Amino acid sequence: MTFVRYLSLLLPLLAGLLSPQARAQEDDSAIWTTRPTRIDRAKQHYERIPARQVARDSRVWVVVPERFKVLDSASFRIGKDVYRIAGVRPVAPKRLCQAVEGGRWACGRMASIFLGNLIRGKRLLCDATEAEEGTVLSHCVVGSRDIAAAIVSQGYGMAQDDPALLAIQAEAQKNAAKGLWRNPECAADFNGC
C-alpha cells in the first residue's frame, strides 16, 4: 500500500510540471515576440562555418556512336569533330610491317581495327584539350580500361613522354607477342620495321 500511496502523491506533481499552463506560470517571458520586430543583422555575431569545398571532376564524357571514322591507331572522327589520344604515337592506317619470319602484314589496318573495336558504342571519360588538329584526349578510360595503355600494350602505338606508358611499352616489348612488338626491330626503329 505504501507504493500506491507514494504514486498517488507523485502523479499530481508530474501532471503539474508537464502541463503548458504550469510552465507558462513559472516563466512569463516569451520565447518569440508577438509583434513585428526589425532585426539588425549587423548586431548579430553568429559563427559562420565556411561552405564545404567539393572537388569537381573536370573530365568530359565523349560518347562514341556505332558509326564513326578511325583515322589511325590513336585518332578518330565523330561527325566533323576529330579526337586524338594523347601520349601515343600512332601507326599509319596504310602501313605494312615486316614480321620476324620475313613476311609482311597490314599492321596499320590491324591497329585501326583495334582502336575501333575498343571504343565503338562506348562512353569515354577523358581530360579534353582543344588543339589545332582537333580535341586531344588524355587520361582516357572506357570503364576501368585506359585507352592509351591498351593501344601501347597491344603494340599498335608507341608511348611518348609518359612514364607509365613507357613502362607498359617496355613490358610489352619484353614479351614480344603482340602487334609491332612481335618484331624486335620495331623497338629500335618504330617507322622502319
Steps between C-alpha positions, in 0.01 A plus 500: 500500500781741556599483135147587387486789746841626380381482138178687580704786645748505211253501209347846569848649525606349166177613333560854623854506368404373158196719436552811281318721751743404775799577281354837394442596864861428591651714221294784353769605251412401143741313281396706197323830455137544412563831319698562180861571590785630286821299537834674449727234345807717563452443872470124459836333546434138419780266415507440128627164379666519158329312221634151435727493196401226259764390252358513151591247236620693196491196273247480217298215355553423133223276368622297203218384273493169316593676176812719506827533305830366635783714358795301641579299812472806729245732337142489379226727368139531613313714249725801444679472837846340503633339821855384572619282788787678677831330578482253210695518176261336252550243229394635159190320368661387172829390652637152423735351758775243470449189711792319666447204266551728200140541389303823491173574675254790506595636843340841433165345413514268802583795728204700367267203546624459858420863588160476331408185694628653825281813492205421268167570672672592828517805726853630553587699812795726417683824568442702182720775358425693183779508240539607136445152361204421730440395857780328689372239747729411789453260792219346297318195637225267385359358821820425691720439193749772401484549121859619447636215712293248301630632167864493612478162674354338189779641283281735296669823605816629664507679836610864506635675812265334751694291756205267565451435128873454448500231772202326334679518164821352647302210648320438167829509308656256745215253442521566122174327425264766365476756223816675390688366802509155335789638294792604727616751238190713568626579849810661346339655190123546531453627144750273323396156606 
